[in-house]
Amino acid sequence: MNLPDGHLLQNGKYGLTHVVGQGGFGITYKGVWYTEVKGPLGTVKTEIPICVKEYFFKDYCYREPGSQAVKVHSETGKVLFNKFKEKLIKEAKILSEVHHPYIVNVLEVFEENNTAYIAMEYISGFSLKYMLEKKGILPEATVLKYVRQIGEALQFVHDKSILHLDIKPSNILIDKNGNARLIDFGVSKRYDIEQEETSTTMLTLSKGFASIEQYDNEGTQVFSPRPDIYSLGATMYNLLTGKIPTESILRAARPLQNPSEINAAISPKTEAVIIKAMQIIPADRFETVGEMLASLDFSQAEKEVQIVPGPSPEIVDGETTVLYSSPVDSKLIGSDDEETVVNVANNLSAADPIAEKNNSKKKIIPIGIAIFVVIGSATAILVHSNKPTKEVVESVDLPLSVESDSNVIKEVEMPDHPVLHTEPPVSEIKESEKQEPEAEEKQPTETEHTIEEIVFPDRPSENEMNEKYNSLIVSGKEKMAKADYSGAKKDLSEAKDTKLTEEVVRLIIACDEKAEEKRIADKKALYEEKMAFGTYKIVRKKSNNRYGAIDSKAEERIPCKYLSVGIADNGRAFEREDNLFDIYNSDGSLISEGLTYY
């Protein structure tokens, strides 16, 4: 499905050499940029190595033979394809505004072959995930060096009201100079400082690295650096212990093990920073990345000896899987990477106009341009709490509904929708009210309404949602007891959408495990087990009375097509229909075939 090696883009400006990675929403190629450099000796043609990311939604797309154009199978697919294509363009736009020594640079975003492409600098190096896998636990001095660099990059994007939301070792590359580079802004969110509006409504759930507020579709509506701070702390934990931290949503039942209990060499100061950065309650973490960096002792990092692995692998790891819901269907799509799951709660609207956003066919972003940010008066920055409070008002002139348009980024983008924040002036609070005890919350009267009731008049009450949640949990458990795992999963998923709790997450996991156990048991029932053969079982298939071998998941490793089985010197001899014998060893490999004897 990928473009052939040597394929040219932009009228020969870029040439693709080979594929270096692919997932559910894109293919990444290594390539060259054919350009000219002017100097004292004149103009010299040169080739600069680059990476090119092509948008290719594999579940809905195919490549037209001959033209290489990307086509979509159905009208539904076209709507989704166009929405997801906006994600790729948005990622490039965000990256174009965040030029920084420790962030990958974008050269150009353009449209061709009926899809979108991002040309970006090629970083010759390896990810921290790769380093961890090859070298094991990293020295603290090395980790501190990279954390300081990535921390500076995060401070830079946070100053522009952008959250990365997917910090983890696989999204940090180490270049040939030994410096860390932050990549993959595909799930980032941009916020409007004046209105605190967000440009996307997706949730990034990198197992072990995502903060608990990222599990809630309203948890990151207001800008706060704390989700990235949690992920940076989790990245430190992983690099210094070799363990992926317990998922934030499960830590109530499975407390996070202290890093020093796994690696005694970790200094107390570094451990304290990790633990504070990874606090479940956002307000208990560091307020800014700068505050987090200031709490670390970087004197060790100055003495850090550069780790140089073997030949640099060309890897693009950390592809993202997307769980989304639409008016048409709801299914899991994306790559096979189990590390990241993106949950988008909002529905996709098939009627959303996309074409108007795609008028510009080519946007050029020079790599060397300097970006100047004009910072307004400090009074223009509105500070919002991470925990919006419910205000009771007697009359508010607000619309009775809020319309939102949903797009998909990393893969789903969404346009902005405002977060309401109201607070009465202090001068309007009566003196008597100030002295009233706060033991009881004032309940709305018939003429009083909460802001949530005014803006979302059709939203169920908290009691109604709790009743629905409890009813679905009971129903799900009953269906699990009856081995109706499909029905149980449907109820539990609806319960999770109603109210996200550790209980329902654990039940869904248990339901999936039981369903898999039943699937395997049903498959094994199709065979008669005869004897062990290495890690496999020699079996006779009931439907045709032929012999073969299956693995622990009842997958046929030696096809069930043989008349009989005998013991050979180096394995097992399986008799064919022509009375000749095929010899297999205990790992299911065919050693010899068509023998007259064994």
C-alpha positions as CSV (number, residue, x, y, z in Angstrom):
1,M,0.0,0.0,0.0
2,N,3.0,2.3,0.3
3,L,4.6,4.4,-2.4
4,P,7.4,2.7,-4.3
5,D,11.0,3.4,-3.4
6,G,12.3,6.2,-5.6
7,H,8.9,7.9,-6.0
8,L,9.1,11.7,-6.5
9,L,6.8,14.3,-4.9
10,Q,6.2,18.0,-5.6
11,N,7.5,17.7,-9.1
12,G,10.8,16.1,-8.1
13,K,11.5,18.3,-5.1
14,Y,11.4,15.3,-2.8
15,G,12.4,11.7,-3.4
16,L,11.3,8.7,-1.2
17,T,13.9,6.1,-0.5
18,H,12.1,3.6,1.7
19,V,9.5,3.1,4.4
20,V,10.6,3.4,8.0
21,G,7.3,3.0,9.8
22,Q,3.5,2.8,9.3
23,G,0.4,2.6,11.4
24,G,-3.4,3.0,11.1
25,F,-3.3,6.6,9.9
26,G,0.0,7.1,8.1
27,I,3.1,5.9,6.4
28,T,6.5,7.4,7.2
29,Y,9.2,7.4,4.6
30,K,12.9,8.3,4.6
31,G,13.7,10.5,1.7
32,V,15.8,13.3,0.2
33,W,15.2,16.9,-0.5
34,Y,16.7,18.0,-3.8
35,T,17.7,21.6,-3.3
36,E,20.4,24.1,-4.1
37,V,22.8,25.9,-1.8
38,K,24.2,29.3,-2.8
39,G,27.7,30.2,-1.7
40,P,30.9,32.1,-2.7
41,L,31.5,29.4,-5.4
42,G,28.0,29.7,-6.9
43,T,25.0,27.5,-6.7
44,V,25.6,23.9,-5.7
45,K,22.9,21.2,-6.0
46,T,22.7,19.1,-2.9
47,E,20.5,16.4,-1.3
48,I,19.3,16.7,2.3
49,P,18.0,13.7,4.1
50,I,14.4,14.1,5.4
51,C,11.4,12.2,6.6
52,V,8.0,12.4,4.8
53,K,4.8,11.5,6.6
54,E,1.9,10.5,4.3
55,Y,-1.7,10.4,5.5
56,F,-3.1,7.0,4.6
57,F,-6.1,5.8,6.5
58,K,-5.6,2.1,6.0
59,D,-9.1,0.9,7.1
60,Y,-10.8,3.0,4.4
61,C,-8.2,3.7,1.8
62,Y,-6.5,2.0,-1.1
63,R,-3.9,3.2,-3.6
64,E,-5.0,3.5,-7.3
65,P,-2.7,1.4,-9.5
66,G,-0.6,3.5,-11.8
67,S,-1.5,7.0,-10.6
68,Q,-0.6,6.2,-6.9
69,A,-3.6,8.4,-5.9
70,V,-5.2,7.6,-2.5
71,K,-8.8,6.6,-2.9
72,V,-11.6,5.9,-0.4
73,H,-13.9,2.9,-0.6
74,S,-17.2,4.5,0.6
75,E,-18.9,7.8,1.2
76,T,-18.7,7.3,5.0
77,G,-15.0,6.7,4.5
78,K,-14.6,9.9,2.6
79,V,-16.1,11.9,5.5
80,L,-13.7,10.3,8.0
81,F,-10.8,10.5,5.6
82,N,-11.2,14.2,5.2
83,K,-11.6,14.8,8.9
84,F,-8.5,12.8,9.7
85,K,-6.5,14.5,7.0
86,E,-7.1,17.8,8.9
87,K,-5.2,16.2,11.8
88,L,-2.1,15.8,9.7
89,I,-2.2,19.4,8.5
90,K,-2.9,20.7,12.0
91,E,0.1,18.8,13.4
92,A,2.3,20.4,10.8
93,K,1.0,23.9,11.6
94,I,1.5,23.4,15.3
95,L,5.1,22.1,14.7
96,S,5.8,25.0,12.3
97,E,5.2,27.4,15.2
98,V,7.4,25.7,17.8
99,H,10.9,25.8,16.3
100,H,13.2,24.9,19.1
101,P,16.6,23.1,19.4
102,Y,14.9,20.1,21.1
103,I,11.8,19.8,18.9
104,V,11.7,18.2,15.4
105,N,11.5,20.9,12.6
106,V,8.9,20.8,9.9
107,L,9.9,21.9,6.3
108,E,6.6,21.9,4.5
109,V,3.0,20.6,4.5
110,F,1.4,20.0,1.1
111,E,-1.3,18.0,-0.6
112,E,-0.7,15.5,-3.5
113,N,-2.0,12.1,-4.6
114,N,-5.4,13.1,-3.1
115,T,-3.9,13.1,0.4
116,A,-1.6,15.2,2.7
117,Y,2.1,15.1,3.4
118,I,4.5,16.5,6.0
119,A,8.1,17.0,5.1
120,M,10.3,17.2,8.2
121,E,13.9,17.0,9.1
122,Y,15.4,13.6,9.4
123,I,16.9,12.9,12.8
124,S,19.6,10.3,12.6
125,G,19.4,8.6,15.9
126,F,17.2,6.4,18.1
127,S,14.4,6.8,20.6
128,L,14.8,6.6,24.4
129,K,12.5,3.5,24.2
130,Y,15.0,1.8,21.9
131,M,17.9,2.9,24.2
132,L,16.1,1.5,27.2
133,E,15.4,-1.8,25.4
134,K,19.0,-2.2,24.2
135,K,21.0,-0.8,27.2
136,G,18.6,-1.4,30.1
137,I,18.1,1.1,32.9
138,L,19.7,4.4,32.1
139,P,22.2,6.2,34.4
140,E,20.5,9.0,36.4
141,A,22.9,11.6,35.0
142,T,21.9,10.6,31.4
143,V,18.2,10.8,32.3
144,L,18.6,14.2,33.9
145,K,20.4,15.6,30.8
146,Y,17.5,14.5,28.5
147,V,14.8,15.6,31.0
148,R,16.3,19.1,31.1
149,Q,16.3,19.3,27.3
150,I,12.8,18.0,26.9
151,G,11.7,20.1,29.9
152,E,13.0,23.2,28.1
153,A,11.1,22.2,24.9
154,L,7.9,21.7,26.9
155,Q,8.3,25.1,28.6
156,F,8.5,26.6,25.1
157,V,5.3,25.1,23.8
158,H,3.5,25.7,27.1
159,D,4.3,29.4,26.8
160,K,2.4,29.2,23.5
161,S,-0.6,27.5,25.2
162,I,0.1,24.2,23.6
163,L,0.1,20.8,25.3
164,H,1.9,17.9,23.9
165,L,-0.2,15.2,25.7
166,D,1.9,12.2,24.6
167,I,5.2,12.4,26.3
168,K,6.9,9.0,26.6
169,P,10.2,7.5,25.7
170,S,9.2,6.5,22.2
171,N,8.4,10.1,21.3
172,I,11.9,11.3,22.4
173,L,14.7,10.8,19.9
174,I,18.4,11.2,20.6
175,D,20.1,12.7,17.6
176,K,23.7,12.2,16.4
177,N,25.0,14.9,18.7
178,G,23.5,13.2,21.8
179,N,20.7,15.7,22.3
180,A,17.0,14.8,22.9
181,R,14.4,15.9,20.4
182,L,10.7,15.9,21.1
183,I,8.6,14.4,18.2
184,D,5.0,13.6,17.4
185,F,2.6,16.5,18.1
186,G,-0.2,14.6,16.5
187,V,-2.4,14.6,19.6
188,S,-1.4,18.0,21.0
189,K,-3.9,20.6,22.0
190,R,-3.9,24.4,21.4
191,Y,-5.7,26.7,23.7
192,D,-6.9,30.3,23.2
193,I,-5.6,32.3,26.1
194,E,-8.4,34.8,26.2
195,Q,-11.3,32.3,26.1
196,E,-9.5,29.1,27.3
197,E,-10.9,27.3,24.2
198,T,-9.3,24.2,23.0
199,S,-8.7,23.2,19.4
200,T,-9.2,19.5,19.9
201,T,-11.3,17.2,22.0
202,M,-9.4,14.0,22.0
203,L,-8.0,11.9,24.8
204,T,-4.5,10.4,24.7
205,L,-4.2,7.3,26.8
206,S,-0.6,6.1,26.7
207,K,-0.7,3.3,29.2
208,G,1.3,4.2,32.2
209,F,2.3,7.7,30.9
210,A,-1.1,9.4,30.7
211,S,-2.4,11.5,33.7
212,I,-5.8,10.6,35.1
213,E,-7.4,13.8,33.7
214,Q,-6.7,12.5,30.2
215,Y,-9.2,9.7,30.8
216,D,-12.0,12.3,31.1
217,N,-13.1,14.1,27.9
218,E,-13.5,17.2,30.1
219,G,-10.3,16.8,32.0
220,T,-8.1,18.8,29.6
221,Q,-10.5,21.5,28.5
222,V,-8.8,24.2,30.4
223,F,-5.1,24.8,29.8
224,S,-2.7,23.4,32.4
225,P,0.9,22.1,32.0
226,R,0.2,19.4,34.6
227,P,-0.8,16.5,32.2
228,D,2.6,16.9,30.5
229,I,4.3,17.2,33.8
230,Y,2.8,13.9,34.9
231,S,4.0,12.2,31.6
232,L,7.5,13.7,32.0
233,G,7.7,12.3,35.5
234,A,6.4,8.9,34.2
235,T,9.0,8.9,31.5
236,M,11.7,9.5,34.2
237,Y,10.3,6.6,36.2
238,N,10.4,4.3,33.2
239,L,13.9,5.2,32.2
240,L,15.3,4.9,35.7
241,T,13.5,1.6,36.7
242,G,12.8,-0.1,33.4
243,K,9.2,-0.5,34.5
244,I,6.1,1.2,32.9
245,P,4.3,2.9,35.7
246,T,0.9,1.7,36.9
247,E,-1.8,3.4,34.9
248,S,-3.0,6.5,36.7
249,I,-6.7,5.4,36.7
250,L,-5.8,2.1,38.4
251,R,-3.5,3.4,41.1
252,A,-6.2,3.5,43.7
253,A,-6.1,-0.3,43.8
254,R,-2.5,-0.7,42.7
255,P,-0.3,1.9,44.3
256,L,2.8,3.1,42.4
257,Q,5.9,1.5,43.7
258,N,8.6,3.9,44.7
259,P,11.4,4.2,42.1
260,S,14.1,3.6,44.6
261,E,12.5,0.2,45.6
262,I,13.3,-0.9,42.0
263,N,16.6,0.9,41.5
264,A,18.4,1.8,44.7
265,A,20.8,4.1,42.8
266,I,18.2,6.7,42.3
267,S,19.0,9.8,44.4
268,P,16.4,11.0,46.9
269,K,16.0,14.4,45.2
270,T,15.2,12.8,41.8
271,E,12.8,10.3,43.4
272,A,11.0,13.1,45.2
273,V,10.6,15.0,41.9
274,I,9.2,11.9,40.1
275,I,6.7,11.2,42.9
276,K,5.5,14.8,43.0
277,A,5.2,15.1,39.2
278,M,3.1,11.8,39.2
279,Q,0.6,12.8,41.9
280,I,-2.9,11.7,40.9
281,I,-4.5,15.0,41.9
282,P,-3.3,17.6,39.4
283,A,-3.1,20.4,42.0
284,D,-0.5,18.3,44.0
285,R,1.9,18.2,41.1
286,F,4.4,20.9,40.1
287,E,2.6,24.0,38.7
288,T,5.0,24.4,35.8
289,V,7.8,22.5,34.1
290,G,10.2,25.2,35.2
291,E,9.3,24.5,38.8
292,M,9.9,20.8,38.2
293,L,13.3,21.4,36.6
294,A,14.3,23.8,39.4
295,S,13.8,20.9,41.9
296,L,16.2,18.6,40.1
297,D,20.0,18.5,40.7
298,F,21.6,18.8,37.3
299,S,25.2,18.8,38.6
300,Q,25.3,15.1,37.7
301,A,24.2,15.8,34.2
302,E,27.2,18.0,33.5
303,K,29.4,14.9,34.1
304,E,27.2,12.7,32.0
305,V,29.1,10.4,29.5
306,Q,27.3,10.1,26.2
307,I,25.8,6.6,25.5
308,V,26.5,5.6,21.9
309,P,24.6,2.5,20.8
310,G,25.4,0.5,17.7
311,P,24.2,1.4,14.3
312,S,21.2,3.8,14.4
313,P,18.0,2.0,13.7
314,E,15.4,3.7,11.5
315,I,12.4,3.3,13.6
316,V,9.1,5.1,14.0
317,D,7.6,3.7,17.2
318,G,4.7,4.7,19.3
319,E,2.1,4.7,16.6
320,T,-1.3,5.4,18.0
321,T,-4.5,3.4,18.0
322,V,-7.8,5.3,18.0
323,L,-11.1,4.3,19.6
324,Y,-13.8,6.5,18.2
325,S,-17.6,6.6,17.9
326,S,-19.5,7.9,14.9
327,P,-23.2,7.9,13.7
328,V,-22.3,5.0,11.4
329,D,-20.3,2.6,13.5
330,S,-17.9,2.2,16.4
331,K,-14.8,0.1,16.2
332,L,-11.2,0.0,17.0
333,I,-9.0,1.2,14.2
334,G,-5.3,2.0,13.9
335,S,-2.0,0.4,14.3
336,D,-1.0,-2.7,16.4
337,D,0.9,-0.7,19.0
338,E,-0.6,-1.7,22.4
339,E,1.2,1.1,24.2
340,T,-1.2,3.9,23.2
341,V,-4.9,4.2,23.0
342,V,-6.7,7.4,22.1
343,N,-10.3,7.7,23.2
344,V,-12.5,10.2,21.5
345,A,-15.9,10.5,23.1
346,N,-17.6,13.0,20.8
347,N,-19.5,11.8,17.7
348,L,-18.4,12.6,14.2
349,S,-20.8,14.6,12.1
350,A,-21.0,13.5,8.5
351,A,-22.4,16.9,7.5
352,D,-19.4,19.0,8.6
353,P,-18.0,21.0,5.8
354,I,-14.3,20.1,5.2
355,A,-13.7,21.4,1.8
356,E,-13.5,25.0,2.9
357,K,-10.6,24.2,5.1
358,N,-8.6,22.7,2.2
359,N,-8.5,25.6,-0.2
360,S,-4.8,26.1,0.2
361,K,-3.1,23.2,-1.6
362,K,0.4,24.1,-0.4
363,K,1.8,25.8,2.6
364,I,5.6,26.3,2.8
365,I,7.3,26.7,6.2
366,P,11.0,27.5,5.9
367,I,13.0,25.5,8.5
368,G,15.3,28.4,9.4
369,I,12.7,31.2,10.1
370,A,12.8,32.8,13.4
371,I,9.5,33.0,15.2
372,F,8.9,36.0,17.3
373,V,6.2,36.0,20.0
374,V,4.7,39.3,21.1
375,I,3.7,38.8,24.7
376,G,0.8,41.0,25.7
377,S,0.2,42.6,29.1
378,A,0.1,40.1,31.9
379,T,-3.3,41.2,32.8
380,A,-4.6,39.7,29.5
381,I,-3.8,36.2,30.7
382,L,-6.8,34.7,32.4
383,V,-5.9,32.2,35.2
384,H,-8.5,29.4,35.5
385,S,-8.8,26.7,38.1
386,N,-8.4,23.0,37.1
387,K,-11.5,22.2,39.1
388,P,-14.4,24.3,37.7
389,T,-17.0,25.0,40.4
390,K,-20.8,24.9,40.0
391,E,-22.2,28.4,40.4
392,V,-25.8,29.0,41.4
393,V,-27.4,32.0,39.7
394,E,-30.9,33.4,39.6
395,S,-30.9,34.4,36.0
396,V,-28.3,34.1,33.2
397,D,-28.7,35.2,29.7
398,L,-27.2,32.3,27.9
399,P,-28.3,30.1,24.9
400,L,-30.1,27.0,25.8
401,S,-27.8,24.8,23.8
402,V,-24.2,24.7,22.8
403,E,-23.4,23.3,19.4
404,S,-20.0,21.7,18.9
405,D,-18.4,20.3,15.8
406,S,-16.2,17.3,16.2
407,N,-13.1,16.4,14.2
408,V,-10.5,13.7,14.9
409,I,-6.8,14.0,15.8
410,K,-4.3,11.3,16.5
411,E,-6.1,10.8,15.4
412,V,-9.2,13.0,15.7
413,E,-9.4,16.8,15.5
414,M,-12.2,19.0,16.9
415,P,-12.9,22.7,16.5
416,D,-13.0,24.9,19.5
417,H,-15.8,25.1,22.0
418,P,-15.9,27.4,25.0
419,V,-15.5,26.5,28.6
420,L,-17.8,28.7,30.7
421,H,-16.5,30.3,33.8
422,T,-18.5,32.7,35.9
423,E,-17.7,34.3,39.2
424,P,-19.7,37.1,40.9
425,P,-17.7,40.2,41.8
426,V,-16.7,40.3,45.4
427,S,-18.5,43.6,45.9
428,E,-21.8,42.0,45.1
429,I,-21.5,39.5,48.0
430,K,-23.6,40.7,50.9
431,E,-21.9,41.0,54.2
432,S,-24.5,38.6,55.8
433,E,-23.7,36.1,53.1
434,K,-20.0,36.2,53.9
435,Q,-20.8,35.2,57.5
436,E,-23.1,32.3,56.6
437,P,-21.7,28.9,57.4
438,E,-20.7,26.8,54.4
439,A,-21.9,23.5,55.9
440,E,-24.8,23.2,53.4
441,E,-24.7,23.9,49.7
442,K,-27.6,26.1,48.6
443,Q,-30.1,24.2,46.5
444,P,-31.7,25.8,43.4
445,T,-35.3,26.8,43.8
446,E,-37.9,26.5,41.0
447,T,-36.7,29.7,39.5
448,E,-33.0,29.1,40.0
449,H,-30.8,27.0,37.7
450,T,-27.2,25.9,37.7
451,I,-25.1,26.9,34.7
452,E,-24.9,23.3,33.7
453,E,-28.7,23.1,33.6
454,I,-28.9,26.3,31.5
455,V,-26.2,25.3,29.0
456,F,-27.1,21.6,28.9
457,P,-30.8,21.4,29.6
458,D,-31.1,17.8,28.4
459,R,-28.2,16.5,30.4
460,P,-29.3,13.8,33.0
461,S,-28.9,14.7,36.6
462,E,-26.2,13.1,38.7
463,N,-28.7,10.8,40.4
464,E,-30.0,9.7,37.1
465,M,-26.5,9.0,35.8
466,N,-25.6,7.1,39.0
467,E,-28.8,5.0,38.6
468,K,-28.1,4.3,35.0
469,Y,-24.5,3.4,35.8
470,N,-25.4,1.0,38.6
471,S,-28.1,-0.6,36.5
472,L,-25.6,-1.2,33.6
473,I,-23.0,-2.6,36.0
474,V,-25.5,-5.1,37.5
475,S,-26.7,-6.1,34.0
476,G,-23.1,-6.5,32.8
477,K,-22.2,-8.7,35.8
478,E,-25.3,-10.9,35.2
479,K,-24.4,-11.4,31.6
480,M,-20.8,-12.2,32.4
481,A,-22.1,-14.9,34.8
482,K,-24.1,-16.4,31.9
483,A,-21.1,-16.2,29.6
484,D,-22.8,-13.6,27.4
485,Y,-19.6,-11.6,27.1
486,S,-20.7,-9.7,24.0
487,G,-23.8,-8.4,25.8
488,A,-21.8,-7.8,29.0
489,K,-19.2,-5.8,27.1
490,K,-21.9,-3.6,25.5
491,D,-23.5,-2.8,28.9
492,L,-20.1,-2.2,30.6
493,S,-18.9,0.1,27.7
494,E,-22.1,2.1,28.1
495,A,-21.5,2.3,31.9
496,K,-18.0,3.6,31.2
497,D,-19.4,6.3,28.9
498,T,-21.9,7.2,31.7
499,K,-19.4,7.3,34.5
500,L,-15.7,6.4,34.3
501,T,-14.6,4.5,37.4
502,E,-11.9,2.0,38.3
503,E,-14.7,-0.6,38.9
504,V,-16.0,-0.5,35.3
505,V,-12.5,-0.4,33.8
506,R,-11.6,-3.6,35.7
507,L,-14.9,-5.2,34.7
508,I,-14.3,-4.5,31.1
509,I,-10.8,-6.0,31.3
510,A,-12.1,-9.0,33.1
511,C,-14.9,-9.3,30.4
512,D,-12.3,-9.2,27.6
513,E,-10.2,-11.9,29.3
514,K,-13.2,-14.2,29.9
515,A,-14.4,-13.7,26.3
516,E,-10.9,-14.6,25.1
517,E,-10.8,-17.7,27.3
518,K,-14.2,-18.7,25.9
519,R,-13.1,-18.2,22.3
520,I,-10.1,-20.4,22.9
521,A,-12.1,-23.0,24.7
522,D,-14.6,-23.1,21.8
523,K,-11.8,-23.5,19.3
524,K,-10.1,-26.3,21.3
525,A,-13.5,-28.1,21.4
526,L,-13.1,-28.6,17.6
527,Y,-10.1,-30.9,18.2
528,E,-9.2,-34.0,20.1
529,E,-6.0,-33.5,22.0
530,K,-3.6,-36.5,21.7
531,M,-0.2,-35.6,23.0
532,A,2.2,-32.8,23.8
533,F,4.7,-31.8,21.1
534,G,7.0,-29.1,22.4
535,T,4.8,-26.2,23.3
536,Y,2.1,-27.5,21.0
537,K,-0.5,-30.2,21.1
538,I,-0.9,-32.9,18.5
539,V,-4.6,-33.1,17.8
540,R,-7.1,-34.7,15.5
541,K,-9.6,-32.3,14.0
542,K,-13.2,-33.6,14.5
543,S,-14.5,-32.2,11.2
544,N,-12.2,-34.3,9.0
545,N,-10.5,-36.8,11.4
546,R,-7.1,-35.5,10.3
547,Y,-4.0,-34.9,12.4
548,G,-2.0,-31.8,13.0
549,A,-0.8,-29.6,15.9
550,I,-2.3,-26.5,17.6
551,D,-0.8,-23.9,20.0
552,S,-2.2,-22.6,23.3
553,K,-4.7,-20.4,21.5
554,A,-5.9,-23.3,19.4
555,E,-4.3,-21.9,16.2
556,E,-3.1,-24.6,13.8
557,R,0.7,-24.6,13.7
558,I,0.8,-27.9,11.8
559,P,-2.2,-28.1,9.4
560,C,-4.7,-30.9,10.3
561,K,-4.5,-32.7,7.0
562,Y,-2.5,-35.8,7.9
563,L,-3.7,-39.5,8.2
564,S,-1.6,-40.4,11.1
565,V,1.4,-39.4,13.3
566,G,4.5,-41.3,14.2
567,I,7.7,-40.6,16.2
568,A,10.8,-39.7,14.1
569,D,14.4,-39.3,15.2
570,N,14.3,-35.5,15.1
571,G,10.6,-34.8,15.6
572,R,7.2,-36.2,14.4
573,A,6.3,-37.9,11.1
574,F,3.0,-36.9,9.7
575,E,1.5,-39.3,7.0
576,R,0.1,-37.6,3.9
577,E,-2.7,-38.7,1.6
578,D,-0.1,-40.2,-0.8
579,N,1.3,-42.2,2.1
580,L,4.5,-40.2,2.1
581,F,5.7,-38.5,5.3
582,D,6.4,-34.9,6.3
583,I,8.8,-34.4,9.3
584,Y,8.2,-31.5,11.7
585,N,10.3,-30.5,14.7
586,S,8.8,-29.3,18.0
587,D,8.6,-25.7,17.0
588,G,6.3,-26.6,14.1
589,S,8.9,-26.1,11.4
590,L,8.9,-28.5,8.5
591,I,12.2,-30.3,8.3
592,S,11.7,-32.8,5.5
593,E,8.8,-33.6,3.2
594,G,7.7,-36.4,0.9
595,L,9.8,-39.1,2.6
596,T,9.0,-42.8,1.9
597,Y,10.0,-43.8,5.5
598,Y,11.2,-42.2,8.7
